[in-house]
Amino acid sequence: MSPELISILVLAVVFVIATTRSINMGALAFAAAFAVGTLVADLDADGIFAGFPGDLFVVLVGVTYLFAIARSNGTTDWLVHASIRLVRGRVALIPWVMFAVTGALTAIGAVSPAAVAIVAPIALSFAARYGINPLLMGAMVVHGAQAGGFSPISIYGSIVNGIVEREKLPGNEVTLFLASLIANLVIAGLVFVVCGGLRLWRQDSLSNGTGDAPKGRGAAIDVRLPPRGRDQPQESGTGTTEDPGTRPSPTTTTTATRETAPARTLSLTPPRIATLLSLIALVIAVLAFDLDAGLTAITLAVVLSALWPEDSRKAVGEIAWPTVLLICGVLTYVGVLDEMGTITWAGEGVSGIGVPLLAAVLLCYIGAIVSAFASSVGIMGALIPLAVPFLAQGEIGAVGMVAALAVSATVVDVSPFSTNGALVLAAAPDVDRERFFRQLMVYGGIVVAVVPAVVWLVMIVPGFG
């Protein structure tokens, strides 16, 4: 049995054990990386740690630390309810607002994980407060980021168009952008319907029909908050036992609040003002100065902690440490696969198939599967050159092939093992993280199974370009 095949089988075993024994998959993956790297790939410790995602580790820790402070001092509550007022109480519009915001950020040049790191904590705090399915909100944020991710001035778009130019392939920047935009918009619409978005519209309509307030004002949504106390669940670093599916509806919650507890005002206190300024600074640092989102976030969090230690005393404990272990472990093992050539081995095997259409769909699937665990841009940079030999035969359009590869390799970033999916998992407050992880994994698996075939049929089979 070849070393490459052994490494793939070990990865499958890690998935099975983690699923059946409830062991943190990251810990298993670290052990597998050590065993396979040492015994099969003949790697030393430096070779094994070469795949450790240090940048993602800092992003996960820094962003969750900063937003744990923001939750503690009430800043996220203020942002959530400011958003409600902005959409005139229409809760159903908020997922689409988050989709549009992340799409706009990536379209003007933000790296996709940076945009998700900025928007996801706010979006998921809103979801927790108003009983919106966290899978719906997380998927809208990630698909929004990918919808704008291939604009001609975006990072992803610039990289892929550069690869196309270097390989001397026909290219079309507008087609690439529109392909990703339309694909993610369609998927977001389906997720919105399946995950309860229509219920949110009906809820708003029923609220508007009560006669308590003018139509369109969101009458049943009270933007006041109950005081935090022993009876209100708090998020910890390991998640809570509260099931999002059993959380009271917004209407029920606000009725109880009015009858049983005085409202907690949402005034802008000095700590909240400083936190808001820190979030703005994070956006400017990432977008305008191209600074690392993780290092910037953790620096801002430390400054806030020094100024108001009482608000941030428990914030370190609320960093999503189990998620950090899971993601870093799995990606370290994927790094071992890359070091020993498993990914290249699989890609070259497919590219040698004599049937171009079959090779094309298999490359799309390889791009989707590998990208669910590794760098989307990295896998596109490897697969586009592999497609050059059969693109030269003229049976497949280069424009359609490149667009299909781009969509296949990025739309799967909802996977909890990808950077964007990991950020969504880490940012979700008041959820059972194991349950949410399984939901993201199942949804990511569905996307991996379905989307490559669809984009192959729509973009490659007709022979565009």
Disulfide bonds with the S-S distance in Angstrom:
none
